[in-house]
Every structure is written in C-alpha cells, then in structure tokens.
Amino acid sequence: MAKQERAVRTREALLRSAAEIFDTDGFVSASLSAICSKAGVSSGALHFHFASKGALAEAIERAAEARLRLITGPDLDPDDDLDAADGTYAGDDLDAAGRTRTADGTRPGGGTEAAGRTRAVGRPVPAGRPVSPLAANTAVGPVTAEPRTTGGRPGTATGPGPEPADRTDGADRPDPVRLVVATSHRLFDQLNTDVVLRAGFTLGCEPSWQSRADLHGQWRDWIASALRLAARRGALADGTDPEDAVTVVAASTVGFEALGRKDPAWLSQERLSQFWQFMLPRLVPPGTGPQKGT
C-alpha cells in the first residue's frame, strides 16, 4: 500500500510539474529534465509513469477535460425540463457569488487538492436520471453580473472560500442563462487556480502539439446547449438568435482565456463581470438583466 501511495504521489507531482512548465514555456520548450527537477523525481521515475513528453501532455489534457466537465456538467438537453428536486451535479452548489461549493460547505479551490487531484463530493442522484446542472444550480431573482473577488494566479487555490450563502430555491425550472453566467465565473476561478486545467487549454492551442482534446470546443458546445435550452424556454430577448448568442459568448470567453495567458487581468472576475454587464441586457428580456447591489 505504501508503494502504491508513493507511486500515486509521484505521478501527480509529475503531472502538476509538467502542467506548470507547459503553461509557462509551451510544449516544445518544455524539457523532461526540467519537469523531473521541478517534481523532485528521477528520470527513471518519470519514464515508469510516462513513456514520453507527449504521454504527459495527453494525461494533462484528459485531466483537464474531466475538470472542465466538473465545472459545466454534461451538455443540456433542449427537452430537459428537470425541476429543482432532480439531483445535483458533482456535488456542486453555488454560493452568493456564483462560485462552486461542495456539500460540506467549502469551496474546493478549483475542484482540486494541493496535489492536483480532482475532487467532488455529491449527493445521491436518483437511479436512471441524468445528472442535471440545472437542478444543482437553481437560484431566484434577476440575472446579475456583479463582480466576484478572487485571489491571484499562482497555480494553486488562494485565500479562504466564501461564507455560506443564504439561498432559496423558488423556481421550478432554473434559468439556463443564469447558469451560463455562474458557470463562466466558476471557469475563470478555476483557470486562475488550477494549473492542470489551464495547461489543458494552453496545449489545445499549441501548433507543435497534435492535441487529442478540444477543451475550447467542449466549452463552446456546453454554452450552445444551455442557450438553445434558454431559447426554447423563452428566456432570451425577442429577436435574439441563440446561435448568434453562442458565437458571441463562446468567442468572448475563449478570447479572455487566450489573452489571460499573457495578462492574468483578462481572467479576473471583474473583467468577466464587465462583459456580462454589457451582454446581458442584449441577451435576456427586459427586467431580467443585471441588477446593481444584488
């Protein structure tokens, strides 16, 4: 058992070290010797777990895909009319700031532990029912784009989690637009605190690396599923084509992620809130847009 635990720790240290170096130096410039040195392991230990630098990159992308799925949940079915009693998604709930909270009332700092492992604590989902992020992320009142505060970008979670929120579930059918806003804030939180997730997005844009994952496409597809559901429920402003809305929201948020690789200010909650304050009045019916002080 001790050997197995040590092997798990070594593998996680290698993944995290590789993610940090891929994120800062890129795939081509990253060296196996630098990854070993950063992880504090030998070259032999690295090759025991990963045959090559490409194998490390593939493992990071798989981990990043899983972490993004924990943030978004599965794509939403346009025919999904689940109500707020239909289970939860990955144990996540939203606090007053729209950020992730696990069932024990804490915020997992990007869904990861210090060693970079994905973590989720969930309540039981009824047998035979799909897990619904709509059911998990119900909130009432107008859609809001108020800024969220977040820590810096050292690659690990910073600062304490938010105080427990006072939430009331009063809507039978949660608002998909609200879910997109809250989930985008969660994604930006995680991009600032989870280097494995961040490196997964970075690798997807590396011209020298033939990525087998498409995190940008995964994010865009989830936005599309949510906004198509919003259109079906009449939650978009009159005359708003959901496909046009998908293009704007996906391109803008992905663009912030790309710009944030050089300037972390683009991944700040304040910058994202500015986008939503501009976007929501054009996206949702009058009277349901961002409200100051809510």
Buried (B, 14 or more C-beta within 10 A) or exposed (E): EEEEEEEEEBBBBBBBBBBBBBBBEBBEEBEBEBBBEBBEBEEEBBEBBBEEBEBBBBBBBBBBBBBBBBBBBBBBBBEBEBBBEBBBBBBBBBBBBBBBBBEEEBBBBBBBBEEBBBBBEBEEBEEEEBBBBBBBBBBEEBBBBBBBEBBEBEBBBEEEBBEEBEBEEEBEBBBBBBBBBBBBBBBBBBBBBBBBBBBBBBBBBBEEBEBEBEBBEBBBBBBBBBBBBBBBBEBBBEEBEBEEBBBBBBEBBBEBBEBBBEEBEBBBBEBBBEBBBEBBBEBBBEEBBBBEEE
